[in-house]
Amino acid sequence: MPRTLIIAEKPSVARELAAVLGVRGRGEGCLQGPGHVVTWAVGHLVNIAEPAEQNPAWAGRWAMGQLPMLPARFALGILPSTASQYEIIRRYLLDDDITEVINATDAGREGELIFRRIYLLAGSTKPIRRLWANDMTEKGLQKAFAGLVDGEQKRNLGHAAFARAEADWLVGMNFSRLFTLRAGSLITVGRVQTPVLKLLVDRRREIENFVPKDYWTVEGDFAQGEETFRATWFAPPEFKDSKVWTEAEGREVVDACTGGRGEVLSMEKKKGRQKPPLPFDLTTLQKEANSRLNLSAQQTLTIAQDLYEKKKLITYPRTDSRHLTKELFAECLENLRAVYGHFPEISSKAAANIKGGKKKFECVNDGKVTDHHAISPTAVKANRAGMGADEWAVYEMICRRFAAAFMDDAVFDASTLWIGVNGHRFRATGKIFRDRGWLEAEPWRASEDNPLPDLKKGGAVDVVGLTLAAHKTKPPAHFTDATLLAAMETAGKLVEDEELREAMKDRGLGTPATRAQIIETLLAREYVGKDGKRLVATDLGCWAVDVVCAMIPQVASPELTGEWEKRLKEMEQGSYAYGVFMRQVRDMVAGGVSLVKGSSARPPRCPVAPQRNARSKEAAS
C-alpha cells in the first residue's frame, strides 16, 4: 500500500504531526497509519566522519605530515548512540511502499542538514516535499501540510547547510591539530568560535591596559522665581564637551560664575516622535532577556523553543527577521485576542490601529522576510499559572513587543536651554511626553520627564549654586551575553544605529540559532569565564588567541568569518555557488597549514599544564 514517510527532528514533534494527520498506530521508532509513517531523527543521526574514517593516513597520533586534511568528498558517519533509529529511518527510505518523503525537521539551515545527511547516506532517491511550519499550533501545522513545497525549492538551503558544516570541519580539524602540534598543548579552533574569542580577549586587554584619567564637570543650579533647574557647563569654542581636564580650570569656572546672573541665550523646543520598535528576532530577544532578566542567550533560546514547540504560544523562534508578511498581518487580530486577557490595554490599542486601516505599519514588509518572520504570539491563550517565572517573563516580552509594533508613535516636546553666565555657557535639556504611545507597552524605556521653565531669549535667571564634580574616565565594559550577541550580529563592529545594524546582519558571526551555543562552548572549554553577567576571557583563552594570531591571524578575524557568513546566506538565496565557497575555504586552510609548517616562529607558552592526549573529536569545533 503506498504511504508517505514523514521525518521530524524530535519524537515530540513527530507526535504533534501524527495527531494532525490522524496517525495513531505505534511502530518501532515511528507512528503509523494507513497512508503515513511518521518517524524522527533525535537531532543529528549522521555527522561528517572522523579523520581516520575519511583517510587511513589521518588515523593515530596527530602529526604535521597528516596536514592539511582535505577530503575530496566528505564521508558521513552514523552516530553510535542513535544508530538503531537511523537504521529504522533508512529502511523506510528504501521501502518500496514509500512513495514520497516529507522533510519535517526544524524549518531552518540545521534542520535541513539533519534531514539531507540521513537521506544522502541512506541512498534514497524518493521525491521530497518540505514542511515549513511557522508555529506548532494545530491550525499552523494544518496550514503547513496544505502548503508543502517541493524539496527542490530548499535545495540551496541544503547547499548552505552542507557548506557550513564542511567549512567548520576543515577549519576545526586542521587548525586545531596544527596549532596544538606547534604549541605543544591542546588548542581548539572554530570558524566562528575563535573570532568570537578574539573579541573577548581584545576587550579584556583593553580594560587591563586602560589608564584612568581624572576630569571634572561644573554643574549649576539655576532658578527663575520658584522654578529651578540644573544645567551643565560646556567648553568653548564648540560647546560640545562638558569635561574639564584640570581641577584648577574647573575652579576658575566656578569662581567666575559664582554670584553672577544668568542670561537665557536660547530656548529651543522641538516636537519629536519615537517610532514603535520592530518585533523581536532571536538575537534581539536574547539581548533584551539578558539585559532585563539576566538570562543567558542559551537560557532564552531554550525557553523560546519550549514556548514554540511545547506550549505553542509563539511562532518559530530561530529567526533572523524582525518583520511580518502581509499574510501573517491578516491574522494579527486573532493573535492580539489571545493575549488580551493578560495585556488588555495595549492589545486593544494595537487592535484599534489595525482595524482603523489608515496606518501603515513598518513591521509589515514581505521583502524583509526570508525563511521566517519575526517572533510573534500565536492565537493560543496562555495559562500563566502553568508557566515558570522566566518562561512567563520571556513570553510577556514577546507579547508586549508585538503589541508595541502596532501602537502609536511616542510624541514629546524636547527642550534645549542655553544659559550664559559671565562669558561661560551652561546647557540644560528636557523632554516632556505628550503621548507615550507605544511606550505604554514597554514603560521601562520611557525617559523621565524633565520639564524646563518656559523662558524667553534674553531673560534673566539666578545662579543658585555651582558644584565642581570629580570623575574618572572609565574603560569599556566587559561583554555580557547581550552585548556579545550584539557584537556577533555585526562581526565585532560597535554599531548603535538600528538600520545600519540591520544591514550588517548578513555579515554577522554565526546565526541567531547558533550564537548561544558558541558562548556556551567557550565557557565549557574554559576559554571564557563568567563573573556575574560579565563574560571574561581566561588566561587560557588569551593564550589560544595569541597562538592563532601569531601564525594565521585571519583565522581569528571577525571580518573574514562575517564575510563567509554572508556568502552562506547568499548561497541559501541561490546567488552564490557551493563549489566556489568550498574552494575558498580549502585554499585558505591549505595556505594556512603551509605557512605554519614553513615558519620558524615559536608560539607563546601555555599558561596551564600541557594537555597532550587530545583526540580529534575533542579538538574539532
Secondary structure as a PSIPRED ss2 file (coil, helix, strand):
# PSIPRED VFORMAT (PSIPRED V4.0)

   1 M C   1.000  0.000  0.000
   2 P C   1.000  0.000  0.000
   3 R E   0.000  0.000  1.000
   4 T E   0.000  0.000  1.000
   5 L E   0.000  0.000  1.000
   6 I E   0.000  0.000  1.000
   7 I E   0.000  0.000  1.000
   8 A E   0.000  0.000  1.000
   9 E C   1.000  0.000  0.000
  10 K C   1.000  0.000  0.000
  11 P H   0.000  1.000  0.000
  12 S H   0.000  1.000  0.000
  13 V H   0.000  1.000  0.000
  14 A H   0.000  1.000  0.000
  15 R H   0.000  1.000  0.000
  16 E H   0.000  1.000  0.000
  17 L H   0.000  1.000  0.000
  18 A H   0.000  1.000  0.000
  19 A H   0.000  1.000  0.000
  20 V H   0.000  1.000  0.000
  21 L H   0.000  1.000  0.000
  22 G C   1.000  0.000  0.000
  23 V C   1.000  0.000  0.000
  24 R C   1.000  0.000  0.000
  25 G E   0.000  0.000  1.000
  26 R E   0.000  0.000  1.000
  27 G E   0.000  0.000  1.000
  28 E C   1.000  0.000  0.000
  29 G C   1.000  0.000  0.000
  30 C E   0.000  0.000  1.000
  31 L E   0.000  0.000  1.000
  32 Q E   0.000  0.000  1.000
  33 G C   1.000  0.000  0.000
  34 P C   1.000  0.000  0.000
  35 G C   1.000  0.000  0.000
  36 H E   0.000  0.000  1.000
  37 V E   0.000  0.000  1.000
  38 V E   0.000  0.000  1.000
  39 T E   0.000  0.000  1.000
  40 W E   0.000  0.000  1.000
  41 A C   1.000  0.000  0.000
  42 V C   1.000  0.000  0.000
  43 G C   1.000  0.000  0.000
  44 H C   1.000  0.000  0.000
  45 L C   1.000  0.000  0.000
  46 V E   0.000  0.000  1.000
  47 N E   0.000  0.000  1.000
  48 I E   0.000  0.000  1.000
  49 A C   1.000  0.000  0.000
  50 E C   1.000  0.000  0.000
  51 P H   0.000  1.000  0.000
  52 A H   0.000  1.000  0.000
  53 E H   0.000  1.000  0.000
  54 Q H   0.000  1.000  0.000
  55 N C   1.000  0.000  0.000
  56 P H   0.000  1.000  0.000
  57 A H   0.000  1.000  0.000
  58 W H   0.000  1.000  0.000
  59 A C   1.000  0.000  0.000
  60 G C   1.000  0.000  0.000
  61 R C   1.000  0.000  0.000
  62 W C   1.000  0.000  0.000
  63 A C   1.000  0.000  0.000
  64 M H   0.000  1.000  0.000
  65 G H   0.000  1.000  0.000
  66 Q H   0.000  1.000  0.000
  67 L C   1.000  0.000  0.000
  68 P C   1.000  0.000  0.000
  69 M C   1.000  0.000  0.000
  70 L C   1.000  0.000  0.000
  71 P C   1.000  0.000  0.000
  72 A C   1.000  0.000  0.000
  73 R C   1.000  0.000  0.000
  74 F C   1.000  0.000  0.000
  75 A C   1.000  0.000  0.000
  76 L E   0.000  0.000  1.000
  77 G E   0.000  0.000  1.000
  78 I E   0.000  0.000  1.000
  79 L C   1.000  0.000  0.000
  80 P H   0.000  1.000  0.000
  81 S H   0.000  1.000  0.000
  82 T H   0.000  1.000  0.000
  83 A H   0.000  1.000  0.000
  84 S H   0.000  1.000  0.000
  85 Q H   0.000  1.000  0.000
  86 Y H   0.000  1.000  0.000
  87 E H   0.000  1.000  0.000
  88 I H   0.000  1.000  0.000
  89 I H   0.000  1.000  0.000
  90 R H   0.000  1.000  0.000
  91 R H   0.000  1.000  0.000
  92 Y H   0.000  1.000  0.000
  93 L H   0.000  1.000  0.000
  94 L C   1.000  0.000  0.000
  95 D C   1.000  0.000  0.000
  96 D C   1.000  0.000  0.000
  97 D C   1.000  0.000  0.000
  98 I E   0.000  0.000  1.000
  99 T E   0.000  0.000  1.000
 100 E E   0.000  0.000  1.000
 101 V E   0.000  0.000  1.000
 102 I E   0.000  0.000  1.000
 103 N E   0.000  0.000  1.000
 104 A E   0.000  0.000  1.000
 105 T C   1.000  0.000  0.000
 106 D C   1.000  0.000  0.000
 107 A C   1.000  0.000  0.000
 108 G C   1.000  0.000  0.000
 109 R H   0.000  1.000  0.000
 110 E H   0.000  1.000  0.000
 111 G H   0.000  1.000  0.000
 112 E H   0.000  1.000  0.000
 113 L H   0.000  1.000  0.000
 114 I H   0.000  1.000  0.000
 115 F H   0.000  1.000  0.000
 116 R H   0.000  1.000  0.000
 117 R H   0.000  1.000  0.000
 118 I H   0.000  1.000  0.000
 119 Y H   0.000  1.000  0.000
 120 L H   0.000  1.000  0.000
 121 L H   0.000  1.000  0.000
 122 A H   0.000  1.000  0.000
 123 G C   1.000  0.000  0.000
 124 S C   1.000  0.000  0.000
 125 T C   1.000  0.000  0.000
 126 K C   1.000  0.000  0.000
 127 P C   1.000  0.000  0.000
 128 I E   0.000  0.000  1.000
 129 R E   0.000  0.000  1.000
 130 R E   0.000  0.000  1.000
 131 L C   1.000  0.000  0.000
 132 W C   1.000  0.000  0.000
 133 A C   1.000  0.000  0.000
 134 N C   1.000  0.000  0.000
 135 D C   1.000  0.000  0.000
 136 M C   1.000  0.000  0.000
 137 T C   1.000  0.000  0.000
 138 E H   0.000  1.000  0.000
 139 K H   0.000  1.000  0.000
 140 G H   0.000  1.000  0.000
 141 L H   0.000  1.000  0.000
 142 Q H   0.000  1.000  0.000
 143 K H   0.000  1.000  0.000
 144 A H   0.000  1.000  0.000
 145 F H   0.000  1.000  0.000
 146 A H   0.000  1.000  0.000
 147 G C   1.000  0.000  0.000
 148 L C   1.000  0.000  0.000
 149 V E   0.000  0.000  1.000
 150 D E   0.000  0.000  1.000
 151 G H   0.000  1.000  0.000
 152 E H   0.000  1.000  0.000
 153 Q H   0.000  1.000  0.000
 154 K H   0.000  1.000  0.000
 155 R H   0.000  1.000  0.000
 156 N H   0.000  1.000  0.000
 157 L H   0.000  1.000  0.000
 158 G H   0.000  1.000  0.000
 159 H H   0.000  1.000  0.000
 160 A H   0.000  1.000  0.000
 161 A H   0.000  1.000  0.000
 162 F H   0.000  1.000  0.000
 163 A H   0.000  1.000  0.000
 164 R H   0.000  1.000  0.000
 165 A H   0.000  1.000  0.000
 166 E H   0.000  1.000  0.000
 167 A H   0.000  1.000  0.000
 168 D H   0.000  1.000  0.000
 169 W H   0.000  1.000  0.000
 170 L H   0.000  1.000  0.000
 171 V H   0.000  1.000  0.000
 172 G H   0.000  1.000  0.000
 173 M H   0.000  1.000  0.000
 174 N H   0.000  1.000  0.000
 175 F H   0.000  1.000  0.000
 176 S H   0.000  1.000  0.000
 177 R H   0.000  1.000  0.000
 178 L H   0.000  1.000  0.000
 179 F H   0.000  1.000  0.000
 180 T H   0.000  1.000  0.000
 181 L H   0.000  1.000  0.000
 182 R H   0.000  1.000  0.000
 183 A H   0.000  1.000  0.000
 184 G C   1.000  0.000  0.000
 185 S C   1.000  0.000  0.000
 186 L C   1.000  0.000  0.000
 187 I C   1.000  0.000  0.000
 188 T C   1.000  0.000  0.000
 189 V E   0.000  0.000  1.000
 190 G C   1.000  0.000  0.000
 191 R C   1.000  0.000  0.000
 192 V C   1.000  0.000  0.000
 193 Q H   0.000  1.000  0.000
 194 T H   0.000  1.000  0.000
 195 P H   0.000  1.000  0.000
 196 V H   0.000  1.000  0.000
 197 L H   0.000  1.000  0.000
 198 K H   0.000  1.000  0.000
 199 L H   0.000  1.000  0.000
 200 L H   0.000  1.000  0.000
 201 V H   0.000  1.000  0.000
 202 D H   0.000  1.000  0.000
 203 R H   0.000  1.000  0.000
 204 R H   0.000  1.000  0.000
 205 R H   0.000  1.000  0.000
 206 E H   0.000  1.000  0.000
 207 I H   0.000  1.000  0.000
 208 E H   0.000  1.000  0.000
 209 N C   1.000  0.000  0.000
 210 F C   1.000  0.000  0.000
 211 V C   1.000  0.000  0.000
 212 P C   1.000  0.000  0.000
 213 K C   1.000  0.000  0.000
 214 D E   0.000  0.000  1.000
 215 Y E   0.000  0.000  1.000
 216 W E   0.000  0.000  1.000
 217 T E   0.000  0.000  1.000
 218 V E   0.000  0.000  1.000
 219 E E   0.000  0.000  1.000
 220 G E   0.000  0.000  1.000
 221 D E   0.000  0.000  1.000
 222 F E   0.000  0.000  1.000
 223 A E   0.000  0.000  1.000
 224 Q E   0.000  0.000  1.000
 225 G C   1.000  0.000  0.000
 226 E C   1.000  0.000  0.000
 227 E E   0.000  0.000  1.000
 228 T E   0.000  0.000  1.000
 229 F E   0.000  0.000  1.000
 230 R E   0.000  0.000  1.000
 231 A E   0.000  0.000  1.000
 232 T E   0.000  0.000  1.000
 233 W E   0.000  0.000  1.000
 234 F E   0.000  0.000  1.000
 235 A C   1.000  0.000  0.000
 236 P C   1.000  0.000  0.000
 237 P C   1.000  0.000  0.000
 238 E C   1.000  0.000  0.000
 239 F C   1.000  0.000  0.000
 240 K C   1.000  0.000  0.000
 241 D C   1.000  0.000  0.000
 242 S C   1.000  0.000  0.000
 243 K C   1.000  0.000  0.000
 244 V E   0.000  0.000  1.000
 245 W C   1.000  0.000  0.000
 246 T C   1.000  0.000  0.000
 247 E H   0.000  1.000  0.000
 248 A H   0.000  1.000  0.000
 249 E H   0.000  1.000  0.000
 250 G H   0.000  1.000  0.000
 251 R H   0.000  1.000  0.000
 252 E H   0.000  1.000  0.000
 253 V H   0.000  1.000  0.000
 254 V H   0.000  1.000  0.000
 255 D H   0.000  1.000  0.000
 256 A H   0.000  1.000  0.000
 257 C H   0.000  1.000  0.000
 258 T C   1.000  0.000  0.000
 259 G C   1.000  0.000  0.000
 260 G C   1.000  0.000  0.000
 261 R E   0.000  0.000  1.000
 262 G E   0.000  0.000  1.000
 263 E E   0.000  0.000  1.000
 264 V E   0.000  0.000  1.000
 265 L E   0.000  0.000  1.000
 266 S E   0.000  0.000  1.000
 267 M E   0.000  0.000  1.000
 268 E E   0.000  0.000  1.000
 269 K E   0.000  0.000  1.000
 270 K E   0.000  0.000  1.000
 271 K E   0.000  0.000  1.000
 272 G E   0.000  0.000  1.000
 273 R E   0.000  0.000  1.000
 274 Q E   0.000  0.000  1.000
 275 K C   1.000  0.000  0.000
 276 P C   1.000  0.000  0.000
 277 P C   1.000  0.000  0.000
 278 L C   1.000  0.000  0.000
 279 P C   1.000  0.000  0.000
 280 F C   1.000  0.000  0.000
 281 D C   1.000  0.000  0.000
 282 L H   0.000  1.000  0.000
 283 T H   0.000  1.000  0.000
 284 T H   0.000  1.000  0.000
 285 L H   0.000  1.000  0.000
 286 Q H   0.000  1.000  0.000
 287 K H   0.000  1.000  0.000
 288 E H   0.000  1.000  0.000
 289 A H   0.000  1.000  0.000
 290 N H   0.000  1.000  0.000
 291 S H   0.000  1.000  0.000
 292 R H   0.000  1.000  0.000
 293 L H   0.000  1.000  0.000
 294 N C   1.000  0.000  0.000
 295 L C   1.000  0.000  0.000
 296 S C   1.000  0.000  0.000
 297 A H   0.000  1.000  0.000
 298 Q H   0.000  1.000  0.000
 299 Q H   0.000  1.000  0.000
 300 T H   0.000  1.000  0.000
 301 L H   0.000  1.000  0.000
 302 T H   0.000  1.000  0.000
 303 I H   0.000  1.000  0.000
 304 A H   0.000  1.000  0.000
 305 Q H   0.000  1.000  0.000
 306 D H   0.000  1.000  0.000
 307 L H   0.000  1.000  0.000
 308 Y H   0.000  1.000  0.000
 309 E H   0.000  1.000  0.000
 310 K C   1.000  0.000  0.000
 311 K C   1.000  0.000  0.000
 312 K C   1.000  0.000  0.000
 313 L C   1.000  0.000  0.000
 314 I E   0.000  0.000  1.000
 315 T C   1.000  0.000  0.000
 316 Y C   1.000  0.000  0.000
 317 P C   1.000  0.000  0.000
 318 R C   1.000  0.000  0.000
 319 T C   1.000  0.000  0.000
 320 D C   1.000  0.000  0.000
 321 S C   1.000  0.000  0.000
 322 R C   1.000  0.000  0.000
 323 H C   1.000  0.000  0.000
 324 L E   0.000  0.000  1.000
 325 T C   1.000  0.000  0.000
 326 K H   0.000  1.000  0.000
 327 E H   0.000  1.000  0.000
 328 L H   0.000  1.000  0.000
 329 F H   0.000  1.000  0.000
 330 A C   1.000  0.000  0.000
 331 E C   1.000  0.000  0.000
 332 C H   0.000  1.000  0.000
 333 L H   0.000  1.000  0.000
 334 E H   0.000  1.000  0.000
 335 N H   0.000  1.000  0.000
 336 L H   0.000  1.000  0.000
 337 R H   0.000  1.000  0.000
 338 A H   0.000  1.000  0.000
 339 V H   0.000  1.000  0.000
 340 Y C   1.000  0.000  0.000
 341 G C   1.000  0.000  0.000
 342 H C   1.000  0.000  0.000
 343 F C   1.000  0.000  0.000
 344 P H   0.000  1.000  0.000
 345 E H   0.000  1.000  0.000
 346 I H   0.000  1.000  0.000
 347 S H   0.000  1.000  0.000
 348 S H   0.000  1.000  0.000
 349 K H   0.000  1.000  0.000
 350 A H   0.000  1.000  0.000
 351 A H   0.000  1.000  0.000
 352 A H   0.000  1.000  0.000
 353 N H   0.000  1.000  0.000
 354 I H   0.000  1.000  0.000
 355 K H   0.000  1.000  0.000
 356 G H   0.000  1.000  0.000
 357 G C   1.000  0.000  0.000
 358 K C   1.000  0.000  0.000
 359 K C   1.000  0.000  0.000
 360 K C   1.000  0.000  0.000
 361 F C   1.000  0.000  0.000
 362 E C   1.000  0.000  0.000
 363 C C   1.000  0.000  0.000
 364 V E   0.000  0.000  1.000
 365 N C   1.000  0.000  0.000
 366 D H   0.000  1.000  0.000
 367 G H   0.000  1.000  0.000
 368 K H   0.000  1.000  0.000
 369 V C   1.000  0.000  0.000
 370 T C   1.000  0.000  0.000
 371 D C   1.000  0.000  0.000
 372 H C   1.000  0.000  0.000
 373 H C   1.000  0.000  0.000
 374 A C   1.000  0.000  0.000
 375 I C   1.000  0.000  0.000
 376 S C   1.000  0.000  0.000
 377 P E   0.000  0.000  1.000
 378 T C   1.000  0.000  0.000
 379 A C   1.000  0.000  0.000
 380 V C   1.000  0.000  0.000
 381 K C   1.000  0.000  0.000
 382 A C   1.000  0.000  0.000
 383 N C   1.000  0.000  0.000
 384 R H   0.000  1.000  0.000
 385 A H   0.000  1.000  0.000
 386 G H   0.000  1.000  0.000
 387 M C   1.000  0.000  0.000
 388 G C   1.000  0.000  0.000
 389 A H   0.000  1.000  0.000
 390 D H   0.000  1.000  0.000
 391 E H   0.000  1.000  0.000
 392 W H   0.000  1.000  0.000
 393 A H   0.000  1.000  0.000
 394 V H   0.000  1.000  0.000
 395 Y H   0.000  1.000  0.000
 396 E H   0.000  1.000  0.000
 397 M H   0.000  1.000  0.000
 398 I H   0.000  1.000  0.000
 399 C H   0.000  1.000  0.000
 400 R H   0.000  1.000  0.000
 401 R H   0.000  1.000  0.000
 402 F H   0.000  1.000  0.000
 403 A H   0.000  1.000  0.000
 404 A H   0.000  1.000  0.000
 405 A C   1.000  0.000  0.000
 406 F C   1.000  0.000  0.000
 407 M C   1.000  0.000  0.000
 408 D C   1.000  0.000  0.000
 409 D C   1.000  0.000  0.000
 410 A E   0.000  0.000  1.000
 411 V E   0.000  0.000  1.000
 412 F E   0.000  0.000  1.000
 413 D E   0.000  0.000  1.000
 414 A E   0.000  0.000  1.000
 415 S E   0.000  0.000  1.000
 416 T E   0.000  0.000  1.000
 417 L E   0.000  0.000  1.000
 418 W E   0.000  0.000  1.000
 419 I E   0.000  0.000  1.000
 420 G E   0.000  0.000  1.000
 421 V E   0.000  0.000  1.000
 422 N C   1.000  0.000  0.000
 423 G C   1.000  0.000  0.000
 424 H E   0.000  0.000  1.000
 425 R E   0.000  0.000  1.000
 426 F E   0.000  0.000  1.000
 427 R E   0.000  0.000  1.000
 428 A E   0.000  0.000  1.000
 429 T E   0.000  0.000  1.000
 430 G E   0.000  0.000  1.000
 431 K E   0.000  0.000  1.000
 432 I E   0.000  0.000  1.000
 433 F E   0.000  0.000  1.000
 434 R E   0.000  0.000  1.000
 435 D E   0.000  0.000  1.000
 436 R C   1.000  0.000  0.000
 437 G H   0.000  1.000  0.000
 438 W H   0.000  1.000  0.000
 439 L H   0.000  1.000  0.000
 440 E H   0.000  1.000  0.000
 441 A C   1.000  0.000  0.000
 442 E C   1.000  0.000  0.000
 443 P H   0.000  1.000  0.000
 444 W H   0.000  1.000  0.000
 445 R H   0.000  1.000  0.000
 446 A C   1.000  0.000  0.000
 447 S C   1.000  0.000  0.000
 448 E C   1.000  0.000  0.000
 449 D C   1.000  0.000  0.000
 450 N C   1.000  0.000  0.000
 451 P C   1.000  0.000  0.000
 452 L C   1.000  0.000  0.000
 453 P C   1.000  0.000  0.000
 454 D C   1.000  0.000  0.000
 455 L C   1.000  0.000  0.000
 456 K C   1.000  0.000  0.000
 457 K C   1.000  0.000  0.000
 458 G C   1.000  0.000  0.000
 459 G C   1.000  0.000  0.000
 460 A E   0.000  0.000  1.000
 461 V E   0.000  0.000  1.000
 462 D E   0.000  0.000  1.000
 463 V E   0.000  0.000  1.000
 464 V E   0.000  0.000  1.000
 465 G E   0.000  0.000  1.000
 466 L E   0.000  0.000  1.000
 467 T E   0.000  0.000  1.000
 468 L E   0.000  0.000  1.000
 469 A E   0.000  0.000  1.000
 470 A E   0.000  0.000  1.000
 471 H E   0.000  0.000  1.000
 472 K E   0.000  0.000  1.000
 473 T C   1.000  0.000  0.000
 474 K C   1.000  0.000  0.000
 475 P C   1.000  0.000  0.000
 476 P C   1.000  0.000  0.000
 477 A C   1.000  0.000  0.000
 478 H C   1.000  0.000  0.000
 479 F E   0.000  0.000  1.000
 480 T E   0.000  0.000  1.000
 481 D H   0.000  1.000  0.000
 482 A H   0.000  1.000  0.000
 483 T H   0.000  1.000  0.000
 484 L H   0.000  1.000  0.000
 485 L H   0.000  1.000  0.000
 486 A H   0.000  1.000  0.000
 487 A H   0.000  1.000  0.000
 488 M H   0.000  1.000  0.000
 489 E H   0.000  1.000  0.000
 490 T C   1.000  0.000  0.000
 491 A C   1.000  0.000  0.000
 492 G C   1.000  0.000  0.000
 493 K C   1.000  0.000  0.000
 494 L C   1.000  0.000  0.000
 495 V C   1.000  0.000  0.000
 496 E C   1.000  0.000  0.000
 497 D C   1.000  0.000  0.000
 498 E H   0.000  1.000  0.000
 499 E H   0.000  1.000  0.000
 500 L H   0.000  1.000  0.000
 501 R H   0.000  1.000  0.000
 502 E H   0.000  1.000  0.000
 503 A H   0.000  1.000  0.000
 504 M C   1.000  0.000  0.000
 505 K H   0.000  1.000  0.000
 506 D H   0.000  1.000  0.000
 507 R H   0.000  1.000  0.000
 508 G C   1.000  0.000  0.000
 509 L C   1.000  0.000  0.000
 510 G C   1.000  0.000  0.000
 511 T C   1.000  0.000  0.000
 512 P C   1.000  0.000  0.000
 513 A C   1.000  0.000  0.000
 514 T C   1.000  0.000  0.000
 515 R H   0.000  1.000  0.000
 516 A H   0.000  1.000  0.000
 517 Q H   0.000  1.000  0.000
 518 I H   0.000  1.000  0.000
 519 I H   0.000  1.000  0.000
 520 E H   0.000  1.000  0.000
 521 T H   0.000  1.000  0.000
 522 L H   0.000  1.000  0.000
 523 L H   0.000  1.000  0.000
 524 A H   0.000  1.000  0.000
 525 R C   1.000  0.000  0.000
 526 E C   1.000  0.000  0.000
 527 Y C   1.000  0.000  0.000
 528 V E   0.000  0.000  1.000
 529 G E   0.000  0.000  1.000
 530 K E   0.000  0.000  1.000
 531 D E   0.000  0.000  1.000
 532 G C   1.000  0.000  0.000
 533 K C   1.000  0.000  0.000
 534 R E   0.000  0.000  1.000
 535 L E   0.000  0.000  1.000
 536 V E   0.000  0.000  1.000
 537 A E   0.000  0.000  1.000
 538 T C   1.000  0.000  0.000
 539 D H   0.000  1.000  0.000
 540 L H   0.000  1.000  0.000
 541 G H   0.000  1.000  0.000
 542 C H   0.000  1.000  0.000
 543 W H   0.000  1.000  0.000
 544 A H   0.000  1.000  0.000
 545 V H   0.000  1.000  0.000
 546 D H   0.000  1.000  0.000
 547 V H   0.000  1.000  0.000
 548 V H   0.000  1.000  0.000
 549 C H   0.000  1.000  0.000
 550 A H   0.000  1.000  0.000
 551 M H   0.000  1.000  0.000
 552 I C   1.000  0.000  0.000
 553 P H   0.000  1.000  0.000
 554 Q H   0.000  1.000  0.000
 555 V H   0.000  1.000  0.000
 556 A H   0.000  1.000  0.000
 557 S C   1.000  0.000  0.000
 558 P H   0.000  1.000  0.000
 559 E H   0.000  1.000  0.000
 560 L H   0.000  1.000  0.000
 561 T H   0.000  1.000  0.000
 562 G H   0.000  1.000  0.000
 563 E H   0.000  1.000  0.000
 564 W H   0.000  1.000  0.000
 565 E H   0.000  1.000  0.000
 566 K H   0.000  1.000  0.000
 567 R H   0.000  1.000  0.000
 568 L H   0.000  1.000  0.000
 569 K H   0.000  1.000  0.000
 570 E H   0.000  1.000  0.000
 571 M H   0.000  1.000  0.000
 572 E H   0.000  1.000  0.000
 573 Q C   1.000  0.000  0.000
 574 G C   1.000  0.000  0.000
 575 S C   1.000  0.000  0.000
 576 Y C   1.000  0.000  0.000
 577 A C   1.000  0.000  0.000
 578 Y H   0.000  1.000  0.000
 579 G H   0.000  1.000  0.000
 580 V H   0.000  1.000  0.000
 581 F H   0.000  1.000  0.000
 582 M H   0.000  1.000  0.000
 583 R H   0.000  1.000  0.000
 584 Q H   0.000  1.000  0.000
 585 V H   0.000  1.000  0.000
 586 R H   0.000  1.000  0.000
 587 D H   0.000  1.000  0.000
 588 M H   0.000  1.000  0.000
 589 V H   0.000  1.000  0.000
 590 A H   0.000  1.000  0.000
 591 G H   0.000  1.000  0.000
 592 G H   0.000  1.000  0.000
 593 V H   0.000  1.000  0.000
 594 S H   0.000  1.000  0.000
 595 L H   0.000  1.000  0.000
 596 V H   0.000  1.000  0.000
 597 K H   0.000  1.000  0.000
 598 G C   1.000  0.000  0.000
 599 S C   1.000  0.000  0.000
 600 S C   1.000  0.000  0.000
 601 A C   1.000  0.000  0.000
 602 R C   1.000  0.000  0.000
 603 P C   1.000  0.000  0.000
 604 P C   1.000  0.000  0.000
 605 R C   1.000  0.000  0.000
 606 C C   1.000  0.000  0.000
 607 P C   1.000  0.000  0.000
 608 V C   1.000  0.000  0.000
 609 A C   1.000  0.000  0.000
 610 P C   1.000  0.000  0.000
 611 Q C   1.000  0.000  0.000
 612 R C   1.000  0.000  0.000
 613 N C   1.000  0.000  0.000
 614 A C   1.000  0.000  0.000
 615 R C   1.000  0.000  0.000
 616 S H   0.000  1.000  0.000
 617 K H   0.000  1.000  0.000
 618 E H   0.000  1.000  0.000
 619 A H   0.000  1.000  0.000
 620 A E   0.000  0.000  1.000
 621 S C   1.000  0.000  0.000
